Amino acid sequence: MARIALECLNCGHRASLTEDDLPAYGLEPGTSLVTLTKRTVCRQCGSRVVVAYREEDGTAANRSLVQERSNSNRR
Ligand SMILES: [Zn+2]
C-alpha cells in the first residue's frame, strides 16, 4: 500500500496516510495529489499551504515532486 505524506509549508507539521485512509478525509480512493493538497488544511495551524507526495517503501524518494510543483527550482 502506497503511503501519502503531507507536509505543511507554514509550520512544518507532517502527517502521512494510506490510500485506504482517503475516504476518512472525504476523498475518493485514487484522488490525485493535486486535489488532495487543495482539500487539505493543516490541523496544527490551519494553513492551506500543504504539499503531498507519495512515499514508497518508507522513503521520501519522490520528494523532488514538491519542487516541481512549486516551480521554484526550474532547470
Ligand atoms: Zn501547519
N, CA, C, O and the ligand as a Tripos MOL2 file, in Angstrom:
@<TRIPOS>MOLECULE
protein
  301   299    76     0     0
PROTEIN
NO_CHARGES

@<TRIPOS>ATOM
      1 N           0.8520   -1.2000    0.0000 N.3       1 MET1
      2 CA          0.0000    0.0000    0.0000 C.3       1 MET1
      3 C           0.8800    1.2400    0.0000 C.2       1 MET1
      4 O           1.7170    1.4280    0.8820 O.2       1 MET1
      5 N           0.6760    2.0680   -0.9920 N.am      2 ALA2
      6 CA          1.4580    3.3000   -1.0730 C.3       2 ALA2
      7 C           1.0180    4.2600    0.0250 C.2       2 ALA2
      8 O          -0.1660    4.3820    0.3380 O.2       2 ALA2
      9 N           1.9790    4.9180    0.5810 N.am      3 ARG3
     10 CA          1.6800    5.9170    1.6030 C.3       3 ARG3
     11 C           1.7520    7.3040    0.9810 C.2       3 ARG3
     12 O           2.5150    7.5440    0.0450 O.2       3 ARG3
     13 N           0.9590    8.1930    1.5080 N.am      4 ILE4
     14 CA          0.9770    9.5790    1.0540 C.3       4 ILE4
     15 C           1.4080   10.4340    2.2400 C.2       4 ILE4
     16 O           0.8040   10.3830    3.3110 O.2       4 ILE4
     17 N           2.4440   11.2060    2.0350 N.am      5 ALA5
     18 CA          2.9310   12.0930    3.0910 C.3       5 ALA5
     19 C           2.4130   13.4970    2.8470 C.2       5 ALA5
     20 O           2.3650   13.9740    1.7130 O.2       5 ALA5
     21 N           2.0320   14.1400    3.9220 N.am      6 LEU6
     22 CA          1.5640   15.5260    3.8480 C.3       6 LEU6
     23 C           2.4860   16.3840    4.6990 C.2       6 LEU6
     24 O           2.8910   15.9900    5.7920 O.2       6 LEU6
     25 N           2.8090   17.5540    4.1850 N.am      7 GLU7
     26 CA          3.6590   18.4520    4.9520 C.3       7 GLU7
     27 C           3.1460   19.8810    4.8110 C.2       7 GLU7
     28 O           2.9080   20.3700    3.7060 O.2       7 GLU7
     29 N           2.9830   20.5300    5.9450 N.am      8 CYS8
     30 CA          2.5430   21.9230    5.9500 C.3       8 CYS8
     31 C           3.7520   22.8190    5.7340 C.2       8 CYS8
     32 O           4.7500   22.7120    6.4460 O.2       8 CYS8
     33 N           3.6560   23.7070    4.7430 N.am      9 LEU9
     34 CA          4.7800   24.6020    4.4610 C.3       9 LEU9
     35 C           4.7990   25.7940    5.4000 C.2       9 LEU9
     36 O           5.7760   26.5430    5.4340 O.2       9 LEU9
     37 N           3.7370   25.9750    6.1560 N.am     10 ASN10
     38 CA          3.6700   27.1040    7.0800 C.3      10 ASN10
     39 C           4.3430   26.7890    8.4040 C.2      10 ASN10
     40 O           5.1720   27.5600    8.8880 O.2      10 ASN10
     41 N           3.9860   25.6570    8.9860 N.am     11 CYS11
     42 CA          4.5140   25.3260   10.3140 C.3      11 CYS11
     43 C           5.3780   24.0680   10.3190 C.2      11 CYS11
     44 O           6.0010   23.7500   11.3320 O.2      11 CYS11
     45 N           5.4190   23.3580    9.2040 N.am     12 GLY12
     46 CA          6.2670   22.1750    9.1350 C.3      12 GLY12
     47 C           5.6220   20.9160    9.6730 C.2      12 GLY12
     48 O           6.2660   19.8690    9.7390 O.2      12 GLY12
     49 N           4.3600   21.0030   10.0580 N.am     13 HIS13
     50 CA          3.6660   19.8320   10.5660 C.3      13 HIS13
     51 C           3.5660   18.7720    9.4820 C.2      13 HIS13
     52 O           3.2890   19.0750    8.3210 O.2      13 HIS13
     53 N           3.7980   17.5190    9.8780 N.am     14 ARG14
     54 CA          3.7720   16.4410    8.9080 C.3      14 ARG14
     55 C           2.7740   15.3870    9.3170 C.2      14 ARG14
     56 O           2.5260   15.1670   10.5020 O.2      14 ARG14
     57 N           2.2100   14.7450    8.3280 N.am     15 ALA15
     58 CA          1.3280   13.6220    8.5780 C.3      15 ALA15
     59 C           1.4550   12.6790    7.3960 C.2      15 ALA15
     60 O           1.8880   13.0790    6.3150 O.2      15 ALA15
     61 N           1.0800   11.4420    7.6030 N.am     16 SER16
     62 CA          1.0660   10.5200    6.4810 C.3      16 SER16
     63 C          -0.1710    9.6420    6.5740 C.2      16 SER16
     64 O          -0.6890    9.3840    7.6610 O.2      16 SER16
     65 N          -0.6250    9.2000    5.4460 N.am     17 LEU17
     66 CA         -1.8040    8.3470    5.4040 C.3      17 LEU17
     67 C          -1.6390    7.3630    4.2580 C.2      17 LEU17
     68 O          -0.7130    7.4790    3.4550 O.2      17 LEU17
     69 N          -2.5240    6.4140    4.1910 N.am     18 THR18
     70 CA         -2.5100    5.4850    3.0680 C.3      18 THR18
     71 C          -3.7220    5.7640    2.1950 C.2      18 THR18
     72 O          -4.6350    6.4920    2.5860 O.2      18 THR18
     73 N          -3.7150    5.1750    1.0130 N.am     19 GLU19
     74 CA         -4.8480    5.3710    0.1000 C.3      19 GLU19
     75 C          -6.1480    4.9430    0.7670 C.2      19 GLU19
     76 O          -7.2090    5.5050    0.4960 O.2      19 GLU19
     77 N          -6.0620    3.9610    1.6260 N.am     20 ASP20
     78 CA         -7.2560    3.4690    2.3140 C.3      20 ASP20
     79 C          -7.8460    4.5110    3.2520 C.2      20 ASP20
     80 O          -9.0250    4.4520    3.6010 O.2      20 ASP20
     81 N          -7.0210    5.4550    3.6530 N.am     21 ASP21
     82 CA         -7.4870    6.4760    4.5980 C.3      21 ASP21
     83 C          -8.2410    7.6130    3.9130 C.2      21 ASP21
     84 O          -8.9150    8.3990    4.5780 O.2      21 ASP21
     85 N          -8.1310    7.7050    2.5950 N.am     22 LEU22
     86 CA         -8.7210    8.8460    1.8850 C.3      22 LEU22
     87 C         -10.2080    9.0390    2.1660 C.2      22 LEU22
     88 O         -10.6290   10.1720    2.4000 O.2      22 LEU22
     89 N         -11.0160    7.9870    2.1540 N.am     23 PRO23
     90 CA        -12.4500    8.1850    2.4360 C.3      23 PRO23
     91 C         -12.7030    8.8310    3.7940 C.2      23 PRO23
     92 O         -13.6960    9.5370    3.9710 O.2      23 PRO23
     93 N         -11.8150    8.5930    4.7490 N.am     24 ALA24
     94 CA        -11.9770    9.1870    6.0740 C.3      24 ALA24
     95 C         -11.8110   10.7050    6.0250 C.2      24 ALA24
     96 O         -12.2540   11.4180    6.9250 O.2      24 ALA24
     97 N         -11.1670   11.1870    4.9610 N.am     25 TYR25
     98 CA        -10.9860   12.6250    4.7890 C.3      25 TYR25
     99 C         -11.9830   13.1900    3.7800 C.2      25 TYR25
    100 O         -11.8740   14.3380    3.3490 O.2      25 TYR25
    101 N         -12.9500   12.3610    3.4170 N.am     26 GLY26
    102 CA        -13.9650   12.8100    2.4710 C.3      26 GLY26
    103 C         -13.4820   12.8100    1.0350 C.2      26 GLY26
    104 O         -14.0300   13.5170    0.1890 O.2      26 GLY26
    105 N         -12.4590   12.0220    0.7570 N.am     27 LEU27
    106 CA        -11.8850   11.9840   -0.5870 C.3      27 LEU27
    107 C         -12.0720   10.6040   -1.1990 C.2      27 LEU27
    108 O         -12.1050    9.5930   -0.4970 O.2      27 LEU27
    109 N         -12.1920   10.5830   -2.5130 N.am     28 GLU28
    110 CA        -12.3510    9.3100   -3.2040 C.3      28 GLU28
    111 C         -11.0220    8.5670   -3.2210 C.2      28 GLU28
    112 O          -9.9660    9.1930   -3.3060 O.2      28 GLU28
    113 N         -11.0630    7.2510   -3.1410 N.am     29 PRO29
    114 CA         -9.8320    6.4850   -3.3370 C.3      29 PRO29
    115 C          -9.2470    6.7990   -4.7160 C.2      29 PRO29
    116 O          -9.9760    6.8320   -5.7080 O.2      29 PRO29
    117 N          -7.9510    7.0260   -4.7770 N.am     30 GLY30
    118 CA         -7.3250    7.3570   -6.0540 C.3      30 GLY30
    119 C          -7.3300    8.8400   -6.3510 C.2      30 GLY30
    120 O          -6.9620    9.2590   -7.4490 O.2      30 GLY30
    121 N          -7.7460    9.6400   -5.3790 N.am     31 THR31
    122 CA         -7.6920   11.0910   -5.5500 C.3      31 THR31
    123 C          -6.2700   11.5290   -5.8690 C.2      31 THR31
    124 O          -5.3150   11.0440   -5.2630 O.2      31 THR31
    125 N          -6.1310   12.4420   -6.8180 N.am     32 SER32
    126 CA         -4.7940   12.9050   -7.1900 C.3      32 SER32
    127 C          -4.1920   13.7370   -6.0640 C.2      32 SER32
    128 O          -4.9010   14.2950   -5.2260 O.2      32 SER32
    129 N          -2.8720   13.8010   -6.0700 N.am     33 LEU33
    130 CA         -2.1980   14.5790   -5.0350 C.3      33 LEU33
    131 C          -2.5500   16.0560   -5.1420 C.2      33 LEU33
    132 O          -2.5990   16.7630   -4.1350 O.2      33 LEU33
    133 N          -2.7940   16.5180   -6.3560 N.am     34 VAL34
    134 CA         -3.1590   17.9300   -6.5390 C.3      34 VAL34
    135 C          -4.4760   18.2280   -5.8310 C.2      34 VAL34
    136 O          -4.6020   19.2160   -5.1080 O.2      34 VAL34
    137 N          -5.4500   17.3560   -6.0520 N.am     35 THR35
    138 CA         -6.7430   17.5390   -5.3930 C.3      35 THR35
    139 C          -6.5830   17.4230   -3.8860 C.2      35 THR35
    140 O          -7.1890   18.1740   -3.1220 O.2      35 THR35
    141 N          -5.7700   16.4830   -3.4790 N.am     36 LEU36
    142 CA         -5.5600   16.2620   -2.0570 C.3      36 LEU36
    143 C          -5.0010   17.5160   -1.3750 C.2      36 LEU36
    144 O          -5.4620   17.9050   -0.3020 O.2      36 LEU36
    145 N          -4.0170   18.1340   -2.0020 N.am     37 THR37
    146 CA         -3.4180   19.3180   -1.3870 C.3      37 THR37
    147 C          -4.4050   20.4810   -1.3400 C.2      37 THR37
    148 O          -4.3640   21.2990   -0.4220 O.2      37 THR37
    149 N          -5.2870   20.5500   -2.3300 N.am     38 LYS38
    150 CA         -6.2740   21.6370   -2.3400 C.3      38 LYS38
    151 C          -7.3160   21.4560   -1.2430 C.2      38 LYS38
    152 O          -7.8690   22.4290   -0.7300 O.2      38 LYS38
    153 N          -7.5770   20.2000   -0.8920 N.am     39 ARG39
    154 CA         -8.6250   19.9270    0.0860 C.3      39 ARG39
    155 C          -8.0940   19.9020    1.5160 C.2      39 ARG39
    156 O          -8.8570   19.9700    2.4790 O.2      39 ARG39
    157 N          -6.7800   19.8040    1.6330 N.am     40 THR40
    158 CA         -6.2020   19.5710    2.9460 C.3      40 THR40
    159 C          -5.9170   20.8740    3.6890 C.2      40 THR40
    160 O          -5.3860   21.8270    3.1180 O.2      40 THR40
    161 N          -6.2730   20.8980    4.9460 N.am     41 VAL41
    162 CA         -5.9440   22.0170    5.8140 C.3      41 VAL41
    163 C          -5.1150   21.4750    6.9720 C.2      41 VAL41
    164 O          -5.4530   20.4450    7.5550 O.2      41 VAL41
    165 N          -4.0380   22.1640    7.3000 N.am     42 CYS42
    166 CA         -3.1850   21.7310    8.4010 C.3      42 CYS42
    167 C          -3.9720   21.7550    9.7090 C.2      42 CYS42
    168 O          -4.6030   22.7530   10.0570 O.2      42 CYS42
    169 N          -3.9200   20.6490   10.4110 N.am     43 ARG43
    170 CA         -4.6640   20.5730   11.6680 C.3      43 ARG43
    171 C          -3.9690   21.3380   12.7840 C.2      43 ARG43
    172 O          -4.5680   21.6160   13.8230 O.2      43 ARG43
    173 N          -2.7380   21.6660   12.5690 N.am     44 GLN44
    174 CA         -1.9870   22.3290   13.6270 C.3      44 GLN44
    175 C          -2.1010   23.8500   13.5500 C.2      44 GLN44
    176 O          -2.2820   24.5130   14.5710 O.2      44 GLN44
    177 N          -1.9960   24.3980   12.3470 N.am     45 CYS45
    178 CA         -2.0080   25.8630   12.2220 C.3      45 CYS45
    179 C          -3.1390   26.3690   11.3330 C.2      45 CYS45
    180 O          -3.3660   27.5760   11.2560 O.2      45 CYS45
    181 N          -3.8480   25.4690   10.6640 N.am     46 GLY46
    182 CA         -4.9700   25.8900    9.8350 C.3      46 GLY46
    183 C          -4.5710   26.3610    8.4470 C.2      46 GLY46
    184 O          -5.4290   26.7900    7.6760 O.2      46 GLY46
    185 N          -3.2820   26.2900    8.1080 N.am     47 SER47
    186 CA         -2.8200   26.7230    6.8000 C.3      47 SER47
    187 C          -3.3080   25.7790    5.7100 C.2      47 SER47
    188 O          -3.4460   24.5760    5.9310 O.2      47 SER47
    189 N          -3.5650   26.3310    4.5450 N.am     48 ARG48
    190 CA         -3.9210   25.5080    3.3910 C.3      48 ARG48
    191 C          -2.7220   25.2640    2.5000 C.2      48 ARG48
    192 O          -2.8360   24.5960    1.4720 O.2      48 ARG48
    193 N          -1.5740   25.7980    2.8820 N.am     49 VAL49
    194 CA         -0.3810   25.5990    2.0730 C.3      49 VAL49
    195 C           0.2710   24.2880    2.4870 C.2      49 VAL49
    196 O           1.2180   24.2420    3.2710 O.2      49 VAL49
    197 N          -0.2840   23.2300    1.9200 N.am     50 VAL50
    198 CA          0.1470   21.8830    2.2710 C.3      50 VAL50
    199 C           0.6000   21.1720    1.0030 C.2      50 VAL50
    200 O          -0.0490   21.2760   -0.0380 O.2      50 VAL50
    201 N           1.6980   20.4580    1.0900 N.am     51 VAL51
    202 CA          2.1540   19.6690   -0.0470 C.3      51 VAL51
    203 C           1.9610   18.1900    0.2620 C.2      51 VAL51
    204 O           1.9840   17.7740    1.4210 O.2      51 VAL51
    205 N           1.7730   17.4160   -0.7780 N.am     52 ALA52
    206 CA          1.6070   15.9810   -0.6210 C.3      52 ALA52
    207 C           2.5160   15.2680   -1.6090 C.2      52 ALA52
    208 O           2.7010   15.7170   -2.7410 O.2      52 ALA52
    209 N           3.0720   14.1650   -1.1700 N.am     53 TYR53
    210 CA          3.8730   13.3640   -2.0930 C.3      53 TYR53
    211 C           3.7900   11.9180   -1.6710 C.2      53 TYR53
    212 O           3.5330   11.6090   -0.5070 O.2      53 TYR53
    213 N           4.0050   11.0490   -2.6120 N.am     54 ARG54
    214 CA          3.9020    9.6190   -2.3280 C.3      54 ARG54
    215 C           5.2100    9.1030   -1.7510 C.2      54 ARG54
    216 O           6.3000    9.4320   -2.2180 O.2      54 ARG54
    217 N           5.0630    8.2990   -0.7360 N.am     55 GLU55
    218 CA          6.2260    7.6390   -0.1540 C.3      55 GLU55
    219 C           6.1880    6.1740   -0.5670 C.2      55 GLU55
    220 O           5.1470    5.5220   -0.4890 O.2      55 GLU55
    221 N           7.3210    5.6730   -1.0020 N.am     56 GLU56
    222 CA          7.3960    4.2700   -1.3800 C.3      56 GLU56
    223 C           8.4180    3.5810   -0.4990 C.2      56 GLU56
    224 O           9.5590    4.0260   -0.3790 O.2      56 GLU56
    225 N           7.9940    2.4950    0.1110 N.am     57 ASP57
    226 CA          8.8590    1.7260    0.9940 C.3      57 ASP57
    227 C           9.4410    2.5810    2.1080 C.2      57 ASP57
    228 O          10.5750    2.3710    2.5380 O.2      57 ASP57
    229 N           8.6740    3.5260    2.5620 N.am     58 GLY58
    230 CA          9.0790    4.3020    3.7200 C.3      58 GLY58
    231 C          10.1120    5.3680    3.4340 C.2      58 GLY58
    232 O          10.6160    6.0060    4.3580 O.2      58 GLY58
    233 N          10.4380    5.5740    2.1650 N.am     59 THR59
    234 CA         11.4090    6.6090    1.8440 C.3      59 THR59
    235 C          10.7080    7.8010    1.2050 C.2      59 THR59
    236 O           9.5580    7.7000    0.7780 O.2      59 THR59
    237 N          11.3960    8.9050    1.1440 N.am     60 ALA60
    238 CA         10.8280   10.0920    0.5110 C.3      60 ALA60
    239 C          11.4640   10.2730   -0.8630 C.2      60 ALA60
    240 O          11.9180   11.3610   -1.2140 O.2      60 ALA60
    241 N          11.4870    9.1930   -1.6280 N.am     61 ALA61
    242 CA         12.1770    9.2000   -2.9190 C.3      61 ALA61
    243 C          11.5660   10.1950   -3.8920 C.2      61 ALA61
    244 O          12.2580   10.7270   -4.7590 O.2      61 ALA61
    245 N          10.2860   10.4430   -3.7500 N.am     62 ASN62
    246 CA          9.6040   11.3310   -4.6960 C.3      62 ASN62
    247 C           9.5430   12.7660   -4.1970 C.2      62 ASN62
    248 O           8.7390   13.5680   -4.6730 O.2      62 ASN62
    249 N          10.3670   13.0670   -3.2720 N.am     63 ARG63
    250 CA         10.3360   14.3800   -2.6660 C.3      63 ARG63
    251 C          10.5580   15.4930   -3.6990 C.2      63 ARG63
    252 O          10.0680   16.6100   -3.5280 O.2      63 ARG63
    253 N          11.2940   15.1830   -4.7620 N.am     64 SER64
    254 CA         11.5780   16.2060   -5.7680 C.3      64 SER64
    255 C          10.2990   16.7210   -6.4170 C.2      64 SER64
    256 O          10.2880   17.8170   -6.9770 O.2      64 SER64
    257 N           9.2310   15.9490   -6.3480 N.am     65 LEU65
    258 CA          7.9700   16.3890   -6.9250 C.3      65 LEU65
    259 C           7.4920   17.6740   -6.2710 C.2      65 LEU65
    260 O           6.8030   18.4760   -6.9010 O.2      65 LEU65
    261 N           7.8500   17.8710   -5.0230 N.am     66 VAL66
    262 CA          7.4320   19.0690   -4.3110 C.3      66 VAL66
    263 C           8.0240   20.2970   -4.9820 C.2      66 VAL66
    264 O           7.3460   21.3110   -5.1490 O.2      66 VAL66
    265 N           9.2900   20.2030   -5.3660 N.am     67 GLN67
    266 CA          9.9210   21.3460   -6.0020 C.3      67 GLN67
    267 C           9.3280   21.5880   -7.3810 C.2      67 GLN67
    268 O           9.1620   22.7360   -7.7920 O.2      67 GLN67
    269 N           9.0110   20.5250   -8.0920 N.am     68 GLU68
    270 CA          8.4270   20.7150   -9.4210 C.3      68 GLU68
    271 C           7.0860   21.4330   -9.3150 C.2      68 GLU68
    272 O           6.7630   22.3080  -10.1190 O.2      68 GLU68
    273 N           6.3210   21.0430   -8.3090 N.am     69 ARG69
    274 CA          5.0020   21.6190   -8.1480 C.3      69 ARG69
    275 C           5.0960   23.1030   -7.8190 C.2      69 ARG69
    276 O           4.3380   23.9060   -8.3640 O.2      69 ARG69
    277 N           6.0100   23.4720   -6.9420 N.am     70 SER70
    278 CA          6.1140   24.8590   -6.5440 C.3      70 SER70
    279 C           6.8240   25.6960   -7.5930 C.2      70 SER70
    280 O           6.7880   26.9260   -7.5490 O.2      70 SER70
    281 N           7.4730   25.0190   -8.5410 N.am     71 ASN71
    282 CA          8.1050   25.7010   -9.6660 C.3      71 ASN71
    283 C           9.1890   26.6620   -9.2150 C.2      71 ASN71
    284 O           9.4270   27.6880   -9.8520 O.2      71 ASN71
    285 N           9.8470   26.3230   -8.1050 N.am     72 SER72
    286 CA         10.8100   27.2500   -7.5530 C.3      72 SER72
    287 C          12.2390   26.8950   -7.9610 C.2      72 SER72
    288 O          13.1730   27.6360   -7.6560 O.2      72 SER72
    289 N          12.4100   25.7810   -8.6410 N.am     73 ASN73
    290 CA         13.7580   25.3310   -8.9640 C.3      73 ASN73
    291 C          13.8040   24.8150  -10.3930 C.2      73 ASN73
    292 O          14.2320   23.6870  -10.6370 O.2      73 ASN73
    293 N          13.3700   25.6260  -11.3240 N.am     74 ARG74
    294 CA         13.3140   25.1870  -12.7220 C.3      74 ARG74
    295 C          14.6850   25.0580  -13.3160 C.2      74 ARG74
    296 O          15.6100   25.7850  -12.9530 O.2      74 ARG74
    297 N          14.8120   24.1210  -14.2400 N.am     75 ARG75
    298 CA         16.0570   23.9810  -14.9600 C.3      75 ARG75
    299 C          15.7850   24.0650  -16.4400 C.2      75 ARG75
    300 O          16.7120   23.9690  -17.2440 O.2      75 ARG75
    301 ZN          0.6420   23.9560    9.7170 Zn       76 ZN76
@<TRIPOS>BOND
     1     1     2 1
     2     2     3 1
     3     3     4 2
     4     3     5 am
     5     5     6 1
     6     6     7 1
     7     7     8 2
     8     7     9 am
     9     9    10 1
    10    10    11 1
    11    11    12 2
    12    11    13 am
    13    13    14 1
    14    14    15 1
    15    15    16 2
    16    15    17 am
    17    17    18 1
    18    18    19 1
    19    19    20 2
    20    19    21 am
    21    21    22 1
    22    22    23 1
    23    23    24 2
    24    23    25 am
    25    25    26 1
    26    26    27 1
    27    27    28 2
    28    27    29 am
    29    29    30 1
    30    30    31 1
    31    31    32 2
    32    31    33 am
    33    33    34 1
    34    34    35 1
    35    35    36 2
    36    35    37 am
    37    37    38 1
    38    38    39 1
    39    39    40 2
    40    39    41 am
    41    41    42 1
    42    42    43 1
    43    43    44 2
    44    43    45 am
    45    45    46 1
    46    46    47 1
    47    47    48 2
    48    47    49 am
    49    49    50 1
    50    50    51 1
    51    51    52 2
    52    51    53 am
    53    53    54 1
    54    54    55 1
    55    55    56 2
    56    55    57 am
    57    57    58 1
    58    58    59 1
    59    59    60 2
    60    59    61 am
    61    61    62 1
    62    62    63 1
    63    63    64 2
    64    63    65 am
    65    65    66 1
    66    66    67 1
    67    67    68 2
    68    67    69 am
    69    69    70 1
    70    70    71 1
    71    71    72 2
    72    71    73 am
    73    73    74 1
    74    74    75 1
    75    75    76 2
    76    75    77 am
    77    77    78 1
    78    78    79 1
    79    79    80 2
    80    79    81 am
    81    81    82 1
    82    82    83 1
    83    83    84 2
    84    83    85 am
    85    85    86 1
    86    86    87 1
    87    87    88 2
    88    87    89 am
    89    89    90 1
    90    90    91 1
    91    91    92 2
    92    91    93 am
    93    93    94 1
    94    94    95 1
    95    95    96 2
    96    95    97 am
    97    97    98 1
    98    98    99 1
    99    99   100 2
   100    99   101 am
   101   101   102 1
   102   102   103 1
   103   103   104 2
   104   103   105 am
   105   105   106 1
   106   106   107 1
   107   107   108 2
   108   107   109 am
   109   109   110 1
   110   110   111 1
   111   111   112 2
   112   111   113 am
   113   113   114 1
   114   114   115 1
   115   115   116 2
   116   115   117 am
   117   117   118 1
   118   118   119 1
   119   119   120 2
   120   119   121 am
   121   121   122 1
   122   122   123 1
   123   123   124 2
   124   123   125 am
   125   125   126 1
   126   126   127 1
   127   127   128 2
   128   127   129 am
   129   129   130 1
   130   130   131 1
   131   131   132 2
   132   131   133 am
   133   133   134 1
   134   134   135 1
   135   135   136 2
   136   135   137 am
   137   137   138 1
   138   138   139 1
   139   139   140 2
   140   139   141 am
   141   141   142 1
   142   142   143 1
   143   143   144 2
   144   143   145 am
   145   145   146 1
   146   146   147 1
   147   147   148 2
   148   147   149 am
   149   149   150 1
   150   150   151 1
   151   151   152 2
   152   151   153 am
   153   153   154 1
   154   154   155 1
   155   155   156 2
   156   155   157 am
   157   157   158 1
   158   158   159 1
   159   159   160 2
   160   159   161 am
   161   161   162 1
   162   162   163 1
   163   163   164 2
   164   163   165 am
   165   165   166 1
   166   166   167 1
   167   167   168 2
   168   167   169 am
   169   169   170 1
   170   170   171 1
   171   171   172 2
   172   171   173 am
   173   173   174 1
   174   174   175 1
   175   175   176 2
   176   175   177 am
   177   177   178 1
   178   178   179 1
   179   179   180 2
   180   179   181 am
   181   181   182 1
   182   182   183 1
   183   183   184 2
   184   183   185 am
   185   185   186 1
   186   186   187 1
   187   187   188 2
   188   187   189 am
   189   189   190 1
   190   190   191 1
   191   191   192 2
   192   191   193 am
   193   193   194 1
   194   194   195 1
   195   195   196 2
   196   195   197 am
   197   197   198 1
   198   198   199 1
   199   199   200 2
   200   199   201 am
   201   201   202 1
   202   202   203 1
   203   203   204 2
   204   203   205 am
   205   205   206 1
   206   206   207 1
   207   207   208 2
   208   207   209 am
   209   209   210 1
   210   210   211 1
   211   211   212 2
   212   211   213 am
   213   213   214 1
   214   214   215 1
   215   215   216 2
   216   215   217 am
   217   217   218 1
   218   218   219 1
   219   219   220 2
   220   219   221 am
   221   221   222 1
   222   222   223 1
   223   223   224 2
   224   223   225 am
   225   225   226 1
   226   226   227 1
   227   227   228 2
   228   227   229 am
   229   229   230 1
   230   230   231 1
   231   231   232 2
   232   231   233 am
   233   233   234 1
   234   234   235 1
   235   235   236 2
   236   235   237 am
   237   237   238 1
   238   238   239 1
   239   239   240 2
   240   239   241 am
   241   241   242 1
   242   242   243 1
   243   243   244 2
   244   243   245 am
   245   245   246 1
   246   246   247 1
   247   247   248 2
   248   247   249 am
   249   249   250 1
   250   250   251 1
   251   251   252 2
   252   251   253 am
   253   253   254 1
   254   254   255 1
   255   255   256 2
   256   255   257 am
   257   257   258 1
   258   258   259 1
   259   259   260 2
   260   259   261 am
   261   261   262 1
   262   262   263 1
   263   263   264 2
   264   263   265 am
   265   265   266 1
   266   266   267 1
   267   267   268 2
   268   267   269 am
   269   269   270 1
   270   270   271 1
   271   271   272 2
   272   271   273 am
   273   273   274 1
   274   274   275 1
   275   275   276 2
   276   275   277 am
   277   277   278 1
   278   278   279 1
   279   279   280 2
   280   279   281 am
   281   281   282 1
   282   282   283 1
   283   283   284 2
   284   283   285 am
   285   285   286 1
   286   286   287 1
   287   287   288 2
   288   287   289 am
   289   289   290 1
   290   290   291 1
   291   291   292 2
   292   291   293 am
   293   293   294 1
   294   294   295 1
   295   295   296 2
   296   295   297 am
   297   297   298 1
   298   298   299 1
   299   299   300 2
@<TRIPOS>SUBSTRUCTURE
     1 MET1         2 RESIDUE 1 A MET
     2 ALA2         6 RESIDUE 1 A ALA
     3 ARG3        10 RESIDUE 1 A ARG
     4 ILE4        14 RESIDUE 1 A ILE
     5 ALA5        18 RESIDUE 1 A ALA
     6 LEU6        22 RESIDUE 1 A LEU
     7 GLU7        26 RESIDUE 1 A GLU
     8 CYS8        30 RESIDUE 1 A CYS
     9 LEU9        34 RESIDUE 1 A LEU
    10 ASN10       38 RESIDUE 1 A ASN
    11 CYS11       42 RESIDUE 1 A CYS
    12 GLY12       46 RESIDUE 1 A GLY
    13 HIS13       50 RESIDUE 1 A HIS
    14 ARG14       54 RESIDUE 1 A ARG
    15 ALA15       58 RESIDUE 1 A ALA
    16 SER16       62 RESIDUE 1 A SER
    17 LEU17       66 RESIDUE 1 A LEU
    18 THR18       70 RESIDUE 1 A THR
    19 GLU19       74 RESIDUE 1 A GLU
    20 ASP20       78 RESIDUE 1 A ASP
    21 ASP21       82 RESIDUE 1 A ASP
    22 LEU22       86 RESIDUE 1 A LEU
    23 PRO23       90 RESIDUE 1 A PRO
    24 ALA24       94 RESIDUE 1 A ALA
    25 TYR25       98 RESIDUE 1 A TYR
    26 GLY26      102 RESIDUE 1 A GLY
    27 LEU27      106 RESIDUE 1 A LEU
    28 GLU28      110 RESIDUE 1 A GLU
    29 PRO29      114 RESIDUE 1 A PRO
    30 GLY30      118 RESIDUE 1 A GLY
    31 THR31      122 RESIDUE 1 A THR
    32 SER32      126 RESIDUE 1 A SER
    33 LEU33      130 RESIDUE 1 A LEU
    34 VAL34      134 RESIDUE 1 A VAL
    35 THR35      138 RESIDUE 1 A THR
    36 LEU36      142 RESIDUE 1 A LEU
    37 THR37      146 RESIDUE 1 A THR
    38 LYS38      150 RESIDUE 1 A LYS
    39 ARG39      154 RESIDUE 1 A ARG
    40 THR40      158 RESIDUE 1 A THR
    41 VAL41      162 RESIDUE 1 A VAL
    42 CYS42      166 RESIDUE 1 A CYS
    43 ARG43      170 RESIDUE 1 A ARG
    44 GLN44      174 RESIDUE 1 A GLN
    45 CYS45      178 RESIDUE 1 A CYS
    46 GLY46      182 RESIDUE 1 A GLY
    47 SER47      186 RESIDUE 1 A SER
    48 ARG48      190 RESIDUE 1 A ARG
    49 VAL49      194 RESIDUE 1 A VAL
    50 VAL50      198 RESIDUE 1 A VAL
    51 VAL51      202 RESIDUE 1 A VAL
    52 ALA52      206 RESIDUE 1 A ALA
    53 TYR53      210 RESIDUE 1 A TYR
    54 ARG54      214 RESIDUE 1 A ARG
    55 GLU55      218 RESIDUE 1 A GLU
    56 GLU56      222 RESIDUE 1 A GLU
    57 ASP57      226 RESIDUE 1 A ASP
    58 GLY58      230 RESIDUE 1 A GLY
    59 THR59      234 RESIDUE 1 A THR
    60 ALA60      238 RESIDUE 1 A ALA
    61 ALA61      242 RESIDUE 1 A ALA
    62 ASN62      246 RESIDUE 1 A ASN
    63 ARG63      250 RESIDUE 1 A ARG
    64 SER64      254 RESIDUE 1 A SER
    65 LEU65      258 RESIDUE 1 A LEU
    66 VAL66      262 RESIDUE 1 A VAL
    67 GLN67      266 RESIDUE 1 A GLN
    68 GLU68      270 RESIDUE 1 A GLU
    69 ARG69      274 RESIDUE 1 A ARG
    70 SER70      278 RESIDUE 1 A SER
    71 ASN71      282 RESIDUE 1 A ASN
    72 SER72      286 RESIDUE 1 A SER
    73 ASN73      290 RESIDUE 1 A ASN
    74 ARG74      294 RESIDUE 1 A ARG
    75 ARG75      298 RESIDUE 1 A ARG
    76 ZN76       301 GROUP 0 **** ****
